[in-house]
Structure formats: structure tokens, C-alpha cells
Amino acid sequence: MKIAIVDSGIHPGHPHVGEIAGGTSVTASELTGDFIDRLGHGTAVAGAIREKVPEADLYAVKIFDRRLSANIDTIVCALAWCIEHEMDLINLSLGTTNAEHRARFERVLAPGVLLVSVAKLLPGSLPGAIAAAPDDCSRDTFRYRDGVFYASPYPREIPGVPPERNLHGASFAVANMTGFAAQALRSVSPAQVRDELIRRARVQSP
């Protein structure tokens, strides 16, 4: 299973991640091989996914370098790379409120592309996306309500670091849901993943 993590890159060999299958660094004008994470965000996202699907092939698709922001051209180029390289699942822990970007996302995200992204933002609000939002639940459970999947806002725990001082937020709700989606993809087709997640959420909700 090939999972693309569109983020700040990944630091290969990190104890929460291990080796990765490959990747790229994306700008609006070029692709390079420098996908090393200099911010730590993408590595933490990768660790959350690796925890749930240790056997998956993780690919770093780097769009952030010194700060957690990217323009629409870079994001669209990154998604196109993921599709061209036949990723089974795409983790995009970001979003935009700019309605003018909707058409660009719709052009690149053909039906059948499995994308997990932030709820109520583009492209997470598109009909085919798996929309994720943070909620107060453990990292091994998730909930579903009104078209949105709710998951823990925390990545893997860091020994000696209190949870409130760890990285946290909607990005990691997306990462945790990507892990759950990958687990579902082990047993169902891509077209069935959403329904399978809804079924599992109902079972796991308190």
C-alpha cells in the first residue's frame, strides 16, 4: 500500500517512522529529491500513520520547508505527483477557504482518488474526500457525524513530553484518519473505504 504524505517532508530513520519508500519536493515550477523534513511536522504525521499501518510504503511529498504554508500551484502540483505515481491514499493535513480554488482541486482529484484532508476546508470538503476534524478521543478510535470523521488531534506520544506540549491539532486528526482509512483499505476496495469507515466508527464510538 502506497501512502503519500503531502507536508513538510519526512526524516527517514526517525524511530516513529523507520525507512520510507521515496518521495519528492514540490514547488510550482520544479520537482527535486530533497524531501528531508526541517520542521518536524511531516515526520510527526508520518509517525501517526506508521503506528496504524506499519507495513505501508510511505512517500514524502514535501511542500513546506521553513514554514507551514504553500501556494495553490504547489499543492496542486503535489497532488498531481501523487496521482501520477499511483498512490493508494493521500494525506493532506491542510486546507483553504478560498472558493476560487475549488475548480483546480476538482480538476486534479479525479473520482476514485482517496484523499484525507481537513473538514470544512478545500479540498477536504469536496464530495469524494474523507473529511477529518479533531475530537477528544483516543488515537485508536474515531467517530463519524454529519459527513465528518472525528479523530484524536495528537500524533504518537513522545516519552517525557506532556500531551499538551506535543504537536497537536487538525493536522493530526487527518493523520490518524489516514491511518484508519489505510486499515480499511486492507480489506475493502477504494470505493468502499468511506462506508467501511462509517461502519467501524459506529462500532467504536462510545
Steps between C-alpha positions, in 0.01 A plus 500: 500500500640839393416800721605851402552754779474849354669709767843625611681183393601205716820429691585141398614278783314687772406242768127564447528470121783273391597485135278653234441391142591828332368843427551838342514869581247706306489863400278659237785480249706189576535167677814414698621212712539701822214370714681523837277649770643815660189586702406167659134526403500252211705252702246513784218447249689203354550355849127512570428315176782248549360410841178377336639341184862402566523310173401793274739663254519866602591770248604852599352767274661814634323834450615680818859583584560782749133570584167320481353676200484434128327658202227334296732426205733302726215305661342411166839394362553277804160335457572443131828331596312270738253400232769453235690269737184303582478564871227293666432766762592869535538678834458878464502663844406846378220690333381829360183706527555655156201388291685595180731202558218247488510453123875440505465228762212342310708486180791321662306272738329259264223275634645209694799686647510427874585827672482574874500871582367763739121521543315816389797618293600429141576239383375311807146627442480354149249213467762234435735595784515345847453805722668488842473724806650482850301357791566381853550129446788257524731446204355154439137611460309743283146630458282599207233767487336696218756412236807562719733250667625609843835373626763578761693824440823343631775301323693229679602577856855616566642352822549768763297762312154586640223463237418870512860584400505252212406606148123490464211631292290426193809380311527199726128425491557472124807280554317268739208471256744421219624212714145377556422534128812296420386230743163489323671482162660173605163328475279701262532673163576874481137567410388328820739671743262778609215258575739271685627790711143601586427142602808483720436842653156394612646191663779692672307805616424499876 
